[in-house]
Amino acid sequence: MNMKVLNTAVVDEKSHAFLQETMWGPNAIRQSEELVSYFTITEEMRILDLGCGPGLSSLYLAQEYGAEVFATDLMIEPAENYERFQSLGVADKVVPLILDATQPLPFAKGYFDVIFSVGAYNMFGDNEEMLPKLASFVKKGGYIAVSFPGLKYEFGDNVPPEMQPFWDVPDVAKYVRGIEWWKDLWSKARGIEIVNISEQACHKKAWQDYLNTLDPQNKEEKWDLEMMTAEAGQYFNTIQLIAKVV
């Protein structure tokens, strides 16, 4: 399959089936493209992709740039991702692993040129310790680049009525934070230079790509559809944070 297809709306039955299987959230290909526009990736680089899920971001990095990618996630079997990487001809470039980012990482210090994460960093990086920890595994001059769902502003105790049913779900308020909250958190880290903190321009399209793959008859998928209908473009964004290790 030509991965370029994944940057656009579903164009055929084969692409639709692939996306239904692998798109666990807003289109990781679009998010990856936007992150990478802020620095250079070459085929000589080694990248740690944290929370890759079914591996769309890892596939993009390997196929588009020829980089060596360690595709890590806690919720998917490496064998499943390896089979997918084989079928798309990048198994020699992508190493699938189970990894918990909150635990000690089994890599040498300064081992990676880039640490990358799409759609997952907010689940484990909402503390002052994580960014310096990750930076220690990146070569000087390398980058940490992440993106994930967020808010245009913090709700605090003033959750909009239409969003209240979704905020009643455990941990939603913990993991979906405002962009200013993330700016404040990353500004505290030493050993890095902030390159960019902003709302991703691809937010609307990335979400729509994902919603196009959902089945309203599926209870879990219906929840996302109902949430985005209630939100109606008023509150959510996709936040990206990019830092250079110095």
N, C-alpha and C positions, 0 to 999 in steps of 0.2 A: 504494500500500500504506500502511496506517496503521502508523506506526512504533511506536505503543504496543504492538503485537503483539510486538515484539522484546524487550520487557521480561519476557516470560513464556515458558513452555515452548512448543514448536512446536504450533500449533493447526490448521494446515491445510497442504495440499500446497504451495501457493504460498509460504507463509512458510518452510516447510522448505527449499525450493529456494533461496530468497533467502539464508537463513542459511548453508546449505552453501557458497554462493559467497562470502559476505562475512565470515564469522566465522573469523578467522585465529587466534583464541585465546579465552580466557575472555571472555564477553559484554561488549563495550565499552560497550553501552548501560547496563547495570547499573552498571559502574564509573563511567561519566560522571555518572550520577544521584547517586551517592554523593559524588563530588568536588564537584559543584556545590552540594550542600546546605550547604557551608561558606562560600559567598559568593554574591553576586548577579550575575546576567548579565542584561543588557537588550539590546534590539534595536539600540541605538546603539553597541554595543561591537564592537571588532575583535579577533579571536582567531586566534592561530597554533596550529594543531593539528599537533604533531610526531609523525611515525611513525604516521599515521592508517590505513595499510593500505588496505583497500577502502572506508574512509570512514564506518564506523558512528558513531564519535564525532563526526565533523564533521556528519553528517546529523542527529544528535541535537541538537547545539548550534544548528544553523540552523533546524531545524523546530520545536523546542520553544521557543526563545527569540528567533528572528528575527535572531540576531547574524550579522555578516559573518565568515566563517571562511576562513582560508587552510589548505587541506587538503594537507599535505605528507608525502611519503614517498619513500624511496630505491628501493623495490622494486616499484613499480607505476606503470604508464603513466598520466599525467594524463588522456589521452583516455578511458581505461577508467572512471576515476572520474567524469569529466565526464558521460559517457553515463548513469551510474547517478544522478548528481545531477539530470540533466535528467528522467529517468524518474520521479523522486520529487518534482519540482516545486521544487527548491531551487537550481537552477543559477545563479540571480541572486544567491544569498547565499553560495555556496561557490566558492572559487578553487582548483582542483587544480594542484599543482606537484610537480616532482621536487626534493627538497632533501636534502642531507647535513648533518645537524646538527653534525657535527664540523668542518665547513669554515666560513669566514666567511659570515655570513648577509647576504643582499642586501636588508636593510631598514634604515630610518632608526632611530636610537636613540629609544626611547620610543614606538615606532609602535603597539604593541599594548596592549590593556587586560588581556588574559589570554594566557599561554602554557600550553597544555594538552597532555597526552600520556597516552595509555592503551596499556599493553602494550609500550612501546618504550623508555622513558627509561633503563632499566637497561642497554640495549645501547650507549648513548653517553654517559650521564651519570655513570659510575662514577669520577669524578675531581674534583679541587677546582676546576678551571677552568670547568666547564660551567655551574654554577648562576649564578655572577656574570656570565658571558657572556650567558646568557639574560635575566637581570634587567635588563641594560642596554637591552634592546629593549622593556621593559615600562614604562608610565607609572607615576609614583609613585602609590601607592595601588592599583595593579593587582596581579594575582595570577599565580603560577606553580603549577599543579596537575597532579600526575602520579600514575599508579598503574601497577603492574606485578607480575608474579609474584615472590615472594620466599620466604624461610624464616623460621620462627618463631625459629630460632637458627642461628648459624654452625656448620657441620659441622667446618670446619678439616680436620685429618687424620683425624677420627673419622667418616667417612661411614658411615651405617648400612648393614649388609650388603645389605638389600633395595634400597637406592638405588645401590649401587656400579655396577651395569651402566649406569645412566643417567649417572652422574658420570664415566664413562670417555669419554664423548663430548666432543670438544674444546670448550673455552670454557664449558661448562655451569657449572662452579664459579665462573667469573669473573662471569657474568651473573646467577646466582641467589644472592643474598646475604641475610643476616639483617637483620631490622628495626633492631637496635641498630647494625649497621654503617652503615646509611643515616642513622640519627639522628646519629651521630658525624660523618659526612661533611657533612651539611647544616648542622650547628651551627658549622662553620668559616667559612661564607660571611658576608660583610659586605654591608650594604645591603638586607638582608631581615629580616623578622620571621616566625618560624615560627608558623603558624596551627594546623597539625595534622600529626602523624606517627602513623599507627596502622595496624592491620590492618583491611582493609575488611570490613564485615559481610556484603557480598554475595558473598564469596569462594566459598563452596560452591555457591551457585546459579549464579554466573557460569561456573564451571568445568563444572557439569552441563549448562548450556545448550550450551556448546561441545562437550562429549563426545557430546551427543545428535546432533550433526551429522556425526560422524565415521564413516568406513567401515572396519571392522576388516579388510577385505580389502586396503586401501590400506596399503602398507608404512610410509609416513611417519605416517599417521594412527594406525595400529596402535601405533606407538611411544608416542604420547601416552596412548593408552588403557591400555597396559601400565604405563606410569610411574605414572599416577594410581591404578591398581589396587594397585600395589606400595606406594605412599605411604600409601594408606588413611586419609587425613586426619590423619596424625601430624606431618608436617614442613612442609608448604607453607602459605603464606598469600598474600594479595594486599596489597601494601604501598601506602599512599597517603602522599604528602608534599605539603603545601600551604604556600606562603609568600606573604606580602604584601611588595611592594616599597616601601621607605621612603626 
